[in-house]
């Protein structure tokens, strides 16, 4: 994977850096296993000892690190990075960064989000990422409301977070490291 030097001031800029990094990848590199019945379109970097299970659909560019398990029936959409030792079950992941040792074994939607290390995402998690009025997302950052310049913006989840089943997260919300959500919780405000 090529390196990218980018200054990141705000969490959503991590997504922009991610897209710019994946644009530099010119061809697929498969070191892991792709089971029969997987459809791959576009560029895929698949790390060693990783497996994509049958019925999954990958739309590149996508990077999946070492020792990962994706699927069965996962839908990994463009501009997604899944780092080492992650387990993504029947999840849809779009334009997101999933950091090391994160697990999402059940059905979920993760869009335009950054998920930290050692996170467990409960079944039925949804990161809402689009405003009904189509305007840019405004989010709180250090106590100030900032225009992110993004029409699509998901969640920012810190390291060691555990979400309960059926957690729904409003666009641009942050869950700080070590926090949890209850089953069925609707995250309307940052969890600090």
C-alpha positions in Angstrom: 0.0 0.0 0.0 1.5 3.4 -0.9 2.1 5.9 1.9 0.3 9.2 2.1 1.4 12.2 4.1 -1.6 14.2 5.0 -2.4 16.7 7.7 -5.5 15.7 9.4 -7.2 18.3 11.7 -10.7 16.9 12.0 -12.0 13.3 12.1 -13.8 13.6 8.8 -10.5 14.5 7.0 -9.4 10.9 7.7 -12.0 9.8 5.1 -10.6 12.2 2.5 -7.1 11.0 3.2 -8.4 7.4 2.8 -9.9 8.1 -0.6 -6.7 9.8 -1.8 -4.6 6.8 -0.6 -6.8 4.3 -2.4 -6.6 6.3 -5.6 -2.9 5.7 -5.7 -3.4 1.9 -5.9 -3.2 0.8 -9.6 -3.7 -2.9 -9.4 -5.1 -5.7 -7.2 -2.9 -7.7 -5.0 -4.4 -10.9 -3.5 -2.4 -12.7 -0.7 -5.4 -14.2 1.0 -8.2 -16.5 0.0 -11.4 -15.6 -2.0 -13.9 -18.3 -1.8 -16.1 -19.5 -4.7 -19.1 -17.3 -5.1 -17.5 -14.0 -4.3 -17.8 -11.1 -6.8 -15.0 -8.6 -7.0 -15.2 -5.5 -9.2 -12.4 -3.0 -9.2 -9.1 -3.0 -7.3 -8.8 -5.2 -4.2 -5.8 -5.5 -1.9 -6.3 -8.6 0.3 -3.7 -9.3 3.0 -2.2 -12.7 3.9 -4.2 -15.2 5.9 -7.4 -13.2 5.1 -10.5 -14.8 3.6 -13.5 -13.4 1.8 -16.4 -15.8 2.3 -18.9 -17.0 -0.3 -21.7 -14.7 -1.4 -19.8 -11.5 -0.6 -19.5 -8.5 -3.1 -16.5 -6.3 -3.1 -16.5 -3.0 -5.1 -13.0 -1.6 -5.2 -10.9 0.2 -4.5 -10.8 -1.7 -1.2 -8.0 -2.6 1.1 -8.4 -5.5 3.5 -5.4 -6.2 5.8 -3.9 -9.4 7.1 -5.8 -12.1 9.2 -9.2 -10.7 8.3 -12.5 -12.6 7.8 -15.1 -10.9 5.6 -18.5 -12.4 5.0 -20.3 -14.5 4.1 -22.6 -12.2 2.3 -20.7 -9.0 3.1 -20.9 -6.0 0.8 -17.7 -3.9 0.9 -18.1 -0.8 -1.2 -15.5 1.6 -2.7 -13.0 3.6 -0.7 -13.0 1.2 2.3 -10.0 0.2 4.4 -10.3 -2.7 6.8 -7.1 -3.0 8.8 -5.6 -6.2 10.2 -7.3 -8.8 12.3 -10.9 -7.7 11.7 -14.0 -9.8 11.3 -16.8 -8.3 9.1 -19.8 -10.6 8.8 -22.9 -9.8 6.8 -22.1 -6.1 6.9 -22.3 -3.3 4.3 -19.3 -1.0 4.6 -18.9 2.1 2.4 -16.2 4.7 2.3 -15.0 3.9 5.8 -11.9 3.0 7.8 -12.1 0.1 10.2 -9.1 -0.2 12.4 -7.3 -3.3 13.8 -9.0 -6.0 15.8 -12.5 -4.7 15.2 -15.5 -7.1 15.0 -18.8 -6.8 13.3 -20.0 -10.4 12.9 -23.7 -9.6 12.2 -25.8 -7.5 9.8 -24.9 -3.8 10.0 -24.4 -0.7 7.8 -21.2 1.3 8.3 -21.1 4.3 5.9 -18.6 7.2 5.7 -17.3 6.4 9.2 -14.1 5.8 11.1 -14.1 2.9 13.5 -11.3 2.6 16.0 -9.3 -0.4 17.3 -10.7 -3.3 19.3 -14.3 -2.3 18.7 -17.2 -4.7 18.8 -20.2 -3.6 16.8 -23.4 -5.3 17.8 -25.9 -6.8 15.4 -28.1 -4.3 13.5 -25.8 -1.3 14.0 -26.6 1.5 11.6 -24.5 4.6 11.0 -26.8 7.1 9.4 -24.8 9.2 7.0 -27.2 11.4 4.9 -29.2 14.5 5.9 -32.8 14.5 4.6 -32.3 18.1 3.3 -29.2 17.2 1.3 -27.1 19.9 3.0 -23.6 19.6 4.4 -23.3 18.0 7.8 -22.6 20.2 10.7 -21.0 18.5 13.7 -19.7 19.5 17.1 -16.0 19.6 17.5 -14.3 20.9 20.7 -17.6 22.6 21.6 -18.0 24.4 18.3 -20.4 23.7 15.4 -18.4 23.1 12.2 -19.5 22.6 8.6 -17.7 19.4 7.5 -18.2 20.2 3.8 -19.6 16.7 3.4 -23.0 15.7 2.3 -22.4 12.2 3.6 -20.9 11.7 7.0 -21.2 8.7 9.3 -19.9 8.0 12.8 -16.6 8.3 14.5 -16.1 5.5 17.0 -13.1 5.5 19.3 -11.0 2.5 20.4 -12.4 -0.2 22.7 -16.0 0.8 22.2 -18.8 -1.8 22.5 -22.2 -1.2 20.9 -25.4 -2.9 21.9 -27.5 -4.7 19.3 -29.7 -2.4 17.2 -27.7 0.8 17.9 -28.6 3.6 15.5 -26.1 6.5 15.2 -27.0 9.9 13.9 -24.7 11.4 11.2 -21.4 12.9 12.4 -21.8 11.7 16.0 -18.8 10.5 18.0 -18.5 7.7 20.5 -15.3 8.3 22.6 -12.9 5.5 23.4 -14.0 2.9 26.0 -17.7 3.9 25.9 -20.7 1.6 25.2 -24.2 1.8 24.0 -27.3 0.0 25.2 -29.3 -2.4 23.0 -31.6 -0.3 20.7 -29.9 3.0 21.7 -30.3 5.9 19.3 -27.2 8.0 19.5 -28.4 11.6 18.9 -25.5 13.3 20.7 -21.8 12.5 21.1 -21.1 9.9 23.8 -18.1 11.4 25.7 
